[in-house]
């Protein structure tokens, strides 16, 4: 299904791990205006770069897609750090412009946090978001993420350097 088609809104979104055959859909998703605006994606991204990125994912990369009637309408990833930061994961996500505000981001975030909590035992999950991305910030806050500070002039965006808002969710360690 092409990215211009609109799946039936009553259909159920399926959240599942990304697969090699998802490269074209993931490529199209990353070219959406909001993906270019609110992530580190470039408008010059080529399909083979997306394919190589999917093929390069390792055991510490937990990436999901949201699929609606065969179309990829969202993507999210949790990447576990190494060594003495093995208890930390960082996440990123995006949702197709035409499907924002329908709970897809919430479902993707829930899948990532399930992996973090129930399979990896991560203590800290962190992310960076643009301070003007209010819908994303509200979603992260609703899942227990807290503001930790900003990285000044961290990202080149719209022809100028801008800040990134750092957020994290800390999980209490339960007694054995």
N, C-alpha and C positions, 0 to 999 in steps of 0.2 A: 504494500500500500504506500503511496507517495505521501510526502510530508504535507501536501496541499489538501489531502482528503481529511474529512472530519468524521472520526468514528462515532458511533451511536453513544451519546452520553450515558445511557442506561446500562451499557456494557460494563462488565467487571474488569478492573485493572488487575493485571497479574504482575507480581513482583518476583523476579527470578534472577539468578546469576547471569552475568553477561556471557555471551558465547561468540566464537569467531564469526559466525554468520550474522551477527548483529552489527558488524562494522559499518555498513552503509547507513543503517538507522541511527547509530550513535554519531556518525559523521554529520548527518542532517540535523540532529538535535543540537550538536555543538555549534552549528552555523546560525541558529535562531538568534534574533536580535538580543533577547534577554541573556542568552548564553554569552554572547560577545560582550554585552554591557556589564554583566554581573559576575563573570568568571575570568580566568586568565586565558580564555580561548582567543585565537586570532582569526580574522576573517579570511586569511590566506591558507587556512588548514586544508590539507589535501586528503582524499579518501585513504590513500596508502599509509599516511601517518596514523590515522585512527586504527587501521588494521594492525599495523606494527605495535601500537600501544596495547591493544587487546592481547596480542600474542605475547607481549613482554610481561604481562601480569604474573606475579609469583604467588607463593603460598601466604604471604603477608598482605596481599592486596585483595580486599573483599569488595567486589564491584557488582552492583545490581542494576537492572533496568526495569522500568515500568512499561508494560506492554498493554495496549488497548486495541483489540481487533487486529492484531498483527503489526501495529505501528508502535515504535519506541517513542514514548511520550515523556520519559524521565530517565535519569541515570544518577546514581550515587555511589560513592566509594569510600571505604574505610581502609586506611593504610597504617599498618602497625610498625612502630619504630623498632630499632635494633638495640642490642647491648643493654646498657643501664637504663634505657628509655623503653624497654620492651613492654612496659605496663601502659604505654601511651599509644593512642591512635589518632590520626588526623582524618577529617572527613571533608568531602566536598560533594556538591550535588547541583543538578539543574533540572528544570521541568520545561517542556515545550511551551512556547508562548500561548498557544491556543488552549492549553489545558491547565493553566495556572489557576489557583483558587478552588480546585476540586478535591483537595485532600491527597493528591498524588505525592507531593513532597513529604507530607506527614507519614504516608505509608513507607516511602523509601527510608526516611529517617528511622522509623520504628524497626525496619529490617536491619539497618546498620547497628542500632543500639542493642538489638537482640543478640547479634553476633558478638558485639563488644562485651556484653554482660554475661551471657549464658554459654558462650563457647570459648572466648578468649580471656575472660576475667580481667579486662582492662580496668584500670583505676581512673584513668584520665582520657577523655576524648576531647580534642580541641579542633578549632576551625578558625578561619579568618574570613570575614565578610566585609563588604563595603558598607560604611556607616549609613549610606542613604538607601540601602536595601531593606526597608522597613518590614515587608512581609516575611522575608527570610529571618530577620532578627526576632520577630514575634514567634515564628515557628520554633526556632532554637530555644528561646526563653521558655516556651511552653513545655519543652522537653527537659528542662532543668539546666540549660546552659546559662552561665553567668558571664557578664562582661569582665574582662581582666585588664583591658587597656587598649592602647592603639599603637600601631607601628607607623610612625610618621614618615610620610613620603615613600611608602613601601612599594607602590604600584604605579606604573605609568598608564594613565587612562584618559581618554579624550584629550590627548595632547598635553597633559600636565601630570605632575606627580601628585598622588593623593594618599590619604591614610587608609590603613586597614584596621578594622575593629577585631580584636582578639577575644574569643569566647571559649569557654571550656565547661565541661560537665565532669565533676569529680564524684566518684562512687565511693561510698564508705566501705571499708574492708570489714567483712563480718568476722566475728570471733569463731574460731574452729570448735 
